[in-house]
């Protein structure tokens, strides 16, 4: 596993934790969803690059 994939998975887990924290703070929820989106986008870009390389 590449270090970048591991970092992206950690970001996604952090985002899930922020969005599911149970607080009614909309900023934390939005931040969590944004972090999940960034991590998912990062993994998607890396996968597309790997597929094009082969």
mmCIF file as gemmi writes it, N, C-alpha and C atoms, coordinates in Angstrom:
data_model
loop_
_atom_site.group_PDB
_atom_site.id
_atom_site.type_symbol
_atom_site.label_atom_id
_atom_site.label_alt_id
_atom_site.label_comp_id
_atom_site.label_asym_id
_atom_site.label_entity_id
_atom_site.label_seq_id
_atom_site.pdbx_PDB_ins_code
_atom_site.Cartn_x
_atom_site.Cartn_y
_atom_site.Cartn_z
_atom_site.occupancy
_atom_site.B_iso_or_equiv
_atom_site.pdbx_formal_charge
_atom_site.auth_seq_id
_atom_site.auth_asym_id
_atom_site.pdbx_PDB_model_num
ATOM 1 N N . UNK Axp A 1 ? 0.848 -1.181 0 1 0 ? 1 A 1
ATOM 2 C CA . UNK Axp A 1 ? 0 0 0 1 0 ? 1 A 1
ATOM 3 C C . UNK Axp A 1 ? 0.89 1.24 0 1 0 ? 1 A 1
ATOM 4 N N . UNK Axp A 2 ? 0.555 2.153 -0.848 1 0 ? 2 A 1
ATOM 5 C CA . UNK Axp A 2 ? 1.305 3.395 -0.963 1 0 ? 2 A 1
ATOM 6 C C . UNK Axp A 2 ? 0.962 4.311 0.218 1 0 ? 2 A 1
ATOM 7 N N . UNK Axp A 3 ? 1.913 5.136 0.604 1 0 ? 3 A 1
ATOM 8 C CA . UNK Axp A 3 ? 1.697 6.049 1.732 1 0 ? 3 A 1
ATOM 9 C C . UNK Axp A 3 ? 0.587 7.046 1.439 1 0 ? 3 A 1
ATOM 10 N N . UNK Axp A 4 ? 0.429 7.424 0.179 1 0 ? 4 A 1
ATOM 11 C CA . UNK Axp A 4 ? -0.612 8.389 -0.159 1 0 ? 4 A 1
ATOM 12 C C . UNK Axp A 4 ? -2.003 7.791 0.023 1 0 ? 4 A 1
ATOM 13 N N . UNK Axp A 5 ? -2.154 6.505 -0.292 1 0 ? 5 A 1
ATOM 14 C CA . UNK Axp A 5 ? -3.439 5.85 -0.057 1 0 ? 5 A 1
ATOM 15 C C . UNK Axp A 5 ? -3.747 5.788 1.433 1 0 ? 5 A 1
ATOM 16 N N . UNK Axp A 6 ? -2.734 5.468 2.218 1 0 ? 6 A 1
ATOM 17 C CA . UNK Axp A 6 ? -2.931 5.395 3.67 1 0 ? 6 A 1
ATOM 18 C C . UNK Axp A 6 ? -3.332 6.759 4.224 1 0 ? 6 A 1
ATOM 19 N N . UNK Axp A 7 ? -2.703 7.811 3.748 1 0 ? 7 A 1
ATOM 20 C CA . UNK Axp A 7 ? -3.04 9.16 4.207 1 0 ? 7 A 1
ATOM 21 C C . UNK Axp A 7 ? -4.463 9.526 3.805 1 0 ? 7 A 1
ATOM 22 N N . UNK Axp A 8 ? -4.859 9.148 2.588 1 0 ? 8 A 1
ATOM 23 C CA . UNK Axp A 8 ? -6.221 9.442 2.134 1 0 ? 8 A 1
ATOM 24 C C . UNK Axp A 8 ? -7.251 8.694 2.979 1 0 ? 8 A 1
ATOM 25 N N . UNK Axp A 9 ? -6.954 7.455 3.333 1 0 ? 9 A 1
ATOM 26 C CA . UNK Axp A 9 ? -7.878 6.685 4.175 1 0 ? 9 A 1
ATOM 27 C C . UNK Axp A 9 ? -7.976 7.31 5.564 1 0 ? 9 A 1
ATOM 28 N N . UNK Axp A 10 ? -6.855 7.78 6.099 1 0 ? 10 A 1
ATOM 29 C CA . UNK Axp A 10 ? -6.878 8.457 7.399 1 0 ? 10 A 1
ATOM 30 C C . UNK Axp A 10 ? -7.726 9.721 7.316 1 0 ? 10 A 1
ATOM 31 N N . UNK Axp A 11 ? -7.615 10.464 6.219 1 0 ? 11 A 1
ATOM 32 C CA . UNK Axp A 11 ? -8.445 11.657 6.037 1 0 ? 11 A 1
ATOM 33 C C . UNK Axp A 11 ? -9.924 11.299 6.001 1 0 ? 11 A 1
ATOM 34 N N . UNK Axp A 12 ? -10.261 10.233 5.292 1 0 ? 12 A 1
ATOM 35 C CA . UNK Axp A 12 ? -11.656 9.827 5.199 1 0 ? 12 A 1
ATOM 36 C C . UNK Axp A 12 ? -12.188 9.431 6.577 1 0 ? 12 A 1
ATOM 37 N N . UNK Axp A 13 ? -11.396 8.682 7.342 1 0 ? 13 A 1
ATOM 38 C CA . UNK Axp A 13 ? -11.824 8.279 8.677 1 0 ? 13 A 1
ATOM 39 C C . UNK Axp A 13 ? -11.982 9.507 9.581 1 0 ? 13 A 1
ATOM 40 N N . UNK Axp A 14 ? -11.072 10.465 9.482 1 0 ? 14 A 1
ATOM 41 C CA . UNK Axp A 14 ? -11.186 11.704 10.257 1 0 ? 14 A 1
ATOM 42 C C . UNK Axp A 14 ? -12.455 12.46 9.879 1 0 ? 14 A 1
ATOM 43 N N . UNK Axp A 15 ? -12.746 12.51 8.595 1 0 ? 15 A 1
ATOM 44 C CA . UNK Axp A 15 ? -13.965 13.186 8.141 1 0 ? 15 A 1
ATOM 45 C C . UNK Axp A 15 ? -15.225 12.526 8.649 1 0 ? 15 A 1
ATOM 46 N N . UNK Axp A 16 ? -15.239 11.188 8.65 1 0 ? 16 A 1
ATOM 47 C CA . UNK Axp A 16 ? -16.397 10.467 9.179 1 0 ? 16 A 1
ATOM 48 C C . UNK Axp A 16 ? -16.558 10.768 10.669 1 0 ? 16 A 1
ATOM 49 N N . UNK Axp A 17 ? -15.445 10.798 11.385 1 0 ? 17 A 1
ATOM 50 C CA . UNK Axp A 17 ? -15.506 11.112 12.809 1 0 ? 17 A 1
ATOM 51 C C . UNK Axp A 17 ? -16.038 12.512 13.072 1 0 ? 17 A 1
ATOM 52 N N . UNK Axp A 18 ? -15.602 13.469 12.262 1 0 ? 18 A 1
ATOM 53 C CA . UNK Axp A 18 ? -16.089 14.846 12.442 1 0 ? 18 A 1
ATOM 54 C C . UNK Axp A 18 ? -17.565 14.983 12.098 1 0 ? 18 A 1
ATOM 55 N N . UNK Axp A 19 ? -17.976 14.324 11.018 1 0 ? 19 A 1
ATOM 56 C CA . UNK Axp A 19 ? -19.372 14.482 10.61 1 0 ? 19 A 1
ATOM 57 C C . UNK Axp A 19 ? -20.322 13.713 11.505 1 0 ? 19 A 1
ATOM 58 N N . UNK Axp A 20 ? -19.851 12.696 12.199 1 0 ? 20 A 1
ATOM 59 C CA . UNK Axp A 20 ? -20.7 11.89 13.072 1 0 ? 20 A 1
ATOM 60 C C . UNK Axp A 20 ? -20.458 12.18 14.553 1 0 ? 20 A 1
ATOM 61 N N . UNK Axp A 21 ? -19.857 13.314 14.86 1 0 ? 21 A 1
ATOM 62 C CA . UNK Axp A 21 ? -19.488 13.616 16.246 1 0 ? 21 A 1
ATOM 63 C C . UNK Axp A 21 ? -20.685 13.807 17.17 1 0 ? 21 A 1
ATOM 64 N N . UNK Axp A 22 ? -21.846 14.023 16.625 1 0 ? 22 A 1
ATOM 65 C CA . UNK Axp A 22 ? -23.043 14.164 17.447 1 0 ? 22 A 1
ATOM 66 C C . UNK Axp A 22 ? -23.334 15.578 17.881 1 0 ? 22 A 1
ATOM 67 N N . UNK Axp A 23 ? -22.435 16.498 17.612 1 0 ? 23 A 1
ATOM 68 C CA . UNK Axp A 23 ? -22.708 17.89 17.988 1 0 ? 23 A 1
ATOM 69 C C . UNK Axp A 23 ? -23.586 18.536 16.927 1 0 ? 23 A 1
ATOM 70 N N . UNK Axp A 24 ? -24.292 19.557 17.333 1 0 ? 24 A 1
ATOM 71 C CA . UNK Axp A 24 ? -25.165 20.249 16.393 1 0 ? 24 A 1
ATOM 72 C C . UNK Axp A 24 ? -24.426 21.374 15.663 1 0 ? 24 A 1
ATOM 73 N N . UNK Axp A 25 ? -23.104 21.376 15.775 1 0 ? 25 A 1
ATOM 74 C CA . UNK Axp A 25 ? -22.301 22.39 15.117 1 0 ? 25 A 1
ATOM 75 C C . UNK Axp A 25 ? -22.231 22.08 13.625 1 0 ? 25 A 1
ATOM 76 N N . UNK Axp A 26 ? -22.822 22.933 12.821 1 0 ? 26 A 1
ATOM 77 C CA . UNK Axp A 26 ? -22.862 22.681 11.388 1 0 ? 26 A 1
ATOM 78 C C . UNK Axp A 26 ? -21.484 22.817 10.754 1 0 ? 26 A 1
ATOM 79 N N . UNK Axp A 27 ? -20.602 23.608 11.362 1 0 ? 27 A 1
ATOM 80 C CA . UNK Axp A 27 ? -19.259 23.76 10.819 1 0 ? 27 A 1
ATOM 81 C C . UNK Axp A 27 ? -18.505 22.441 10.879 1 0 ? 27 A 1
ATOM 82 N N . UNK Axp A 28 ? -18.577 21.746 12.003 1 0 ? 28 A 1
ATOM 83 C CA . UNK Axp A 28 ? -17.89 20.453 12.138 1 0 ? 28 A 1
ATOM 84 C C . UNK Axp A 28 ? -18.448 19.425 11.167 1 0 ? 28 A 1
ATOM 85 N N . UNK Axp A 29 ? -19.754 19.422 11.002 1 0 ? 29 A 1
ATOM 86 C CA . UNK Axp A 29 ? -20.378 18.49 10.074 1 0 ? 29 A 1
ATOM 87 C C . UNK Axp A 29 ? -19.941 18.792 8.642 1 0 ? 29 A 1
ATOM 88 N N . UNK Axp A 30 ? -19.959 20.045 8.265 1 0 ? 30 A 1
ATOM 89 C CA . UNK Axp A 30 ? -19.533 20.434 6.925 1 0 ? 30 A 1
ATOM 90 C C . UNK Axp A 30 ? -18.059 20.165 6.691 1 0 ? 30 A 1
ATOM 91 N N . UNK Axp A 31 ? -17.249 20.413 7.705 1 0 ? 31 A 1
ATOM 92 C CA . UNK Axp A 31 ? -15.82 20.137 7.605 1 0 ? 31 A 1
ATOM 93 C C . UNK Axp A 31 ? -15.582 18.641 7.417 1 0 ? 31 A 1
ATOM 94 N N . UNK Axp A 32 ? -16.323 17.825 8.146 1 0 ? 32 A 1
ATOM 95 C CA . UNK Axp A 32 ? -16.194 16.374 8.016 1 0 ? 32 A 1
ATOM 96 C C . UNK Axp A 32 ? -16.564 15.896 6.628 1 0 ? 32 A 1
ATOM 97 N N . UNK Axp A 33 ? -17.655 16.413 6.09 1 0 ? 33 A 1
ATOM 98 C CA . UNK Axp A 33 ? -18.086 16.026 4.748 1 0 ? 33 A 1
ATOM 99 C C . UNK Axp A 33 ? -17.07 16.494 3.703 1 0 ? 33 A 1
ATOM 100 N N . UNK Axp A 34 ? -16.519 17.681 3.892 1 0 ? 34 A 1
ATOM 101 C CA . UNK Axp A 34 ? -15.5 18.186 2.968 1 0 ? 34 A 1
ATOM 102 C C . UNK Axp A 34 ? -14.233 17.346 2.995 1 0 ? 34 A 1
ATOM 103 N N . UNK Axp A 35 ? -13.822 16.906 4.19 1 0 ? 35 A 1
ATOM 104 C CA . UNK Axp A 35 ? -12.628 16.068 4.304 1 0 ? 35 A 1
ATOM 105 C C . UNK Axp A 35 ? -12.869 14.711 3.657 1 0 ? 35 A 1
ATOM 106 N N . UNK Axp A 36 ? -14.065 14.153 3.837 1 0 ? 36 A 1
ATOM 107 C CA . UNK Axp A 36 ? -14.402 12.891 3.18 1 0 ? 36 A 1
ATOM 108 C C . UNK Axp A 36 ? -14.33 13.052 1.666 1 0 ? 36 A 1
ATOM 109 N N . UNK Axp A 37 ? -14.875 14.15 1.156 1 0 ? 37 A 1
ATOM 110 C CA . UNK Axp A 37 ? -14.856 14.394 -0.291 1 0 ? 37 A 1
ATOM 111 C C . UNK Axp A 37 ? -13.427 14.541 -0.802 1 0 ? 37 A 1
ATOM 112 N N . UNK Axp A 38 ? -12.579 15.26 -0.071 1 0 ? 38 A 1
ATOM 113 C CA . UNK Axp A 38 ? -11.188 15.428 -0.516 1 0 ? 38 A 1
ATOM 114 C C . UNK Axp A 38 ? -10.444 14.103 -0.53 1 0 ? 38 A 1
ATOM 115 N N . UNK Axp A 39 ? -10.609 13.301 0.516 1 0 ? 39 A 1
ATOM 116 C CA . UNK Axp A 39 ? -9.941 12.006 0.567 1 0 ? 39 A 1
ATOM 117 C C . UNK Axp A 39 ? -10.414 11.079 -0.53 1 0 ? 39 A 1
ATOM 118 N N . UNK Axp A 40 ? -11.715 11.058 -0.782 1 0 ? 40 A 1
ATOM 119 C CA . UNK Axp A 40 ? -12.266 10.215 -1.844 1 0 ? 40 A 1
ATOM 120 C C . UNK Axp A 40 ? -11.784 10.671 -3.215 1 0 ? 40 A 1
ATOM 121 N N . UNK Axp A 41 ? -11.742 11.98 -3.426 1 0 ? 41 A 1
ATOM 122 C CA . UNK Axp A 41 ? -11.264 12.522 -4.697 1 0 ? 41 A 1
ATOM 123 C C . UNK Axp A 41 ? -9.798 12.171 -4.9 1 0 ? 41 A 1
ATOM 124 N N . UNK Axp A 42 ? -9.007 12.236 -3.84 1 0 ? 42 A 1
ATOM 125 C CA . UNK Axp A 42 ? -7.593 11.909 -3.902 1 0 ? 42 A 1
ATOM 126 C C . UNK Axp A 42 ? -7.393 10.451 -4.317 1 0 ? 42 A 1
ATOM 127 N N . UNK Axp A 43 ? -8.151 9.545 -3.691 1 0 ? 43 A 1
ATOM 128 C CA . UNK Axp A 43 ? -8.059 8.128 -4.042 1 0 ? 43 A 1
ATOM 129 C C . UNK Axp A 43 ? -8.503 7.914 -5.481 1 0 ? 43 A 1
ATOM 130 N N . UNK Axp A 44 ? -9.558 8.586 -5.911 1 0 ? 44 A 1
ATOM 131 C CA . UNK Axp A 44 ? -10.044 8.445 -7.281 1 0 ? 44 A 1
ATOM 132 C C . UNK Axp A 44 ? -9.001 8.898 -8.295 1 0 ? 44 A 1
ATOM 133 N N . UNK Axp A 45 ? -8.363 10.023 -8.057 1 0 ? 45 A 1
ATOM 134 C CA . UNK Axp A 45 ? -7.323 10.519 -8.961 1 0 ? 45 A 1
ATOM 135 C C . UNK Axp A 45 ? -6.163 9.534 -9.032 1 0 ? 45 A 1
ATOM 136 N N . UNK Axp A 46 ? -5.73 9.017 -7.874 1 0 ? 46 A 1
ATOM 137 C CA . UNK Axp A 46 ? -4.626 8.045 -7.848 1 0 ? 46 A 1
ATOM 138 C C . UNK Axp A 46 ? -4.989 6.781 -8.603 1 0 ? 46 A 1
ATOM 139 N N . UNK Axp A 47 ? -6.232 6.304 -8.463 1 0 ? 47 A 1
ATOM 140 C CA . UNK Axp A 47 ? -6.651 5.108 -9.176 1 0 ? 47 A 1
ATOM 141 C C . UNK Axp A 47 ? -6.687 5.331 -10.677 1 0 ? 47 A 1
ATOM 142 N N . UNK Axp A 48 ? -7.147 6.486 -11.101 1 0 ? 48 A 1
ATOM 143 C CA . UNK Axp A 48 ? -7.177 6.802 -12.536 1 0 ? 48 A 1
ATOM 144 C C . UNK Axp A 48 ? -5.762 6.838 -13.091 1 0 ? 48 A 1
ATOM 145 N N . UNK Axp A 49 ? -4.821 7.429 -12.355 1 0 ? 49 A 1
ATOM 146 C CA . UNK Axp A 49 ? -3.428 7.465 -12.806 1 0 ? 49 A 1
ATOM 147 C C . UNK Axp A 49 ? -2.84 6.069 -12.901 1 0 ? 49 A 1
ATOM 148 N N . UNK Axp A 50 ? -3.178 5.184 -11.942 1 0 ? 50 A 1
ATOM 149 C CA . UNK Axp A 50 ? -2.676 3.808 -11.984 1 0 ? 50 A 1
ATOM 150 C C . UNK Axp A 50 ? -3.251 3.043 -13.172 1 0 ? 50 A 1
ATOM 151 N N . UNK Axp A 51 ? -4.518 3.255 -13.475 1 0 ? 51 A 1
ATOM 152 C CA . UNK Axp A 51 ? -5.138 2.567 -14.599 1 0 ? 51 A 1
ATOM 153 C C . UNK Axp A 51 ? -4.541 3.047 -15.919 1 0 ? 51 A 1
ATOM 154 N N . UNK Axp A 52 ? -4.297 4.345 -16.052 1 0 ? 52 A 1
ATOM 155 C CA . UNK Axp A 52 ? -3.703 4.875 -17.278 1 0 ? 52 A 1
ATOM 156 C C . UNK Axp A 52 ? -2.28 4.398 -17.471 1 0 ? 52 A 1
ATOM 157 N N . UNK Axp A 53 ? -1.564 4.182 -16.366 1 0 ? 53 A 1
ATOM 158 C CA . UNK Axp A 53 ? -0.168 3.76 -16.443 1 0 ? 53 A 1
ATOM 159 C C . UNK Axp A 53 ? -0.052 2.335 -16.995 1 0 ? 53 A 1
ATOM 160 N N . UNK Axp A 54 ? -1.037 1.491 -16.744 1 0 ? 54 A 1
ATOM 161 C CA . UNK Axp A 54 ? -0.973 0.09 -17.176 1 0 ? 54 A 1
ATOM 162 C C . UNK Axp A 54 ? -1.497 -0.115 -18.541 1 0 ? 54 A 1
